[in-house]
Amino acid sequence: MNFKLIGKANLLLSSLIVTLGISTLPASAQQVSNAQVSALVEALRQAAPPNSPNDGMYSQWQILPGNIPRWSKLCIKQELTPQQFEADTAKARSVITCIVGDTLRDEYKASGNNELAAVRRSACWWMTGKSTACTSGDTATYVQKVVNFYQQQRKKK
């Protein structure tokens, strides 16, 4: 998993360099917008199961505690404890936006630039750690729930 985060950090840096290099291209050439990332972040929050005491998950997004220090250090350069993450919704949203943005961009490319397929793949990765493992059962139901919330968010914008 650490290799994946290192790869994501390298991808983030590469994406920044590429973005700066193509900033003069038409908007359609920039595949994933901030509005799309924001819609997916909110869809993941809405689709998350309700917080339950002692369920081992943190924040409205129901994050595994082991991800929080790594993700926060990568995204906001501050290693948060699960308790700090849960207590500060703004920081939590910032970290999640960073991770979800990277994931959505990766899955957008992997899906052949298909927005809804990228959202499905991202939601599956969010739930299972694998972008293509959600074809049936509870994981497929969850992914469809995320897609539905995502589409509602995109209509609002």
Summary of the structure (lengths in Angstrom):
residues: 157
radius of gyration: 15.4
end to end distance: 34.3
largest distance: 49.7
contacts: 441
relative contact order: 0.14
helix: 69%
strand: 1%
